[in-house]
Amino acid sequence: MSSPSNRLTVTSYAILGQLALRPWTTYELTAEMRRNFHYFWPRAESAVYAEVKRLAADGLVHAERSFTGRRGRTTYSISPAGRRVLEAWLDTPPKPYVLEFEGLLRVIFARFGSTAQLRAALTQTQGQADELLRMADAIADEYQHGRAPFQEQVDVRAFVFDFLASFAHMMHEWALRTEAEIADWDDLSLEERQTRGQQWLAAAAQVMRAERSTTLDPANPLAPSSPTPEPDPGREADHDPG
């Protein structure tokens, strides 16, 4: 018979992690997981009710039933066994990341539709990015004023905030410049569009390579980084003792 840990999914560990913070009812747990994981592990939201019961059946979670009048509710908390399983999972390498982004599917198949359809998909992507940025702004305000629900977790949650805010900004900027690029597509021949595509790819590759060669300042890692200086053959020749 397999042990409980062999049957656990990433969502199982996400729920255990939330319960390690504090006890929750399933309603509270679902709402909190939507707030925390919606943009990078959304599948956890729909599985909470069934999964938390399975974790309780495996002894990884305690379930406590209480009543207010005739109205009952169950509060779940992590058990010592659940905490050990969570700690063991954190000691394993994470699976490779997977990006699910329907907007990119619309772009890659754009040749089978119209420019207007592609523009609509890009506009919607901008709106989704703006929604995430507005949420990030509100969350930043909570932490900066010391009233976030888990203010004491700011040392690790700051990194999640940085990732999601950077991702949303990247999505917004990408959609904006792509929409600008296709603005006159209907007036271009296929050959002209292909030539511009080659130029676009070359420019994007140049930016990628430049950013890959940058160095971070350990004292201020969020400051704009500067490219690693390349050796100057002329200066080296000037100082050649031979």
Secondary structure by P-SEA (a helix, b strand, c coil): cccccccccaaaaaaaaaaaaccccaaaaaaaaaacccccccccccaaaaaaaaaaaaccbbbbbbbcccbbbbbbbbcaaaaaaaaaaaaccccccccccaaaaaaaacccccaaaaaaaaaaaaaaaaaaaaaaaaaaaaaaacccccccccccaaaaaaaaaaaaaaaaaaaaaaaaaacccccccaaaaaaaaaaaaaaaaaaaaaaaacccccccccccccccccccaaaaaaaccc
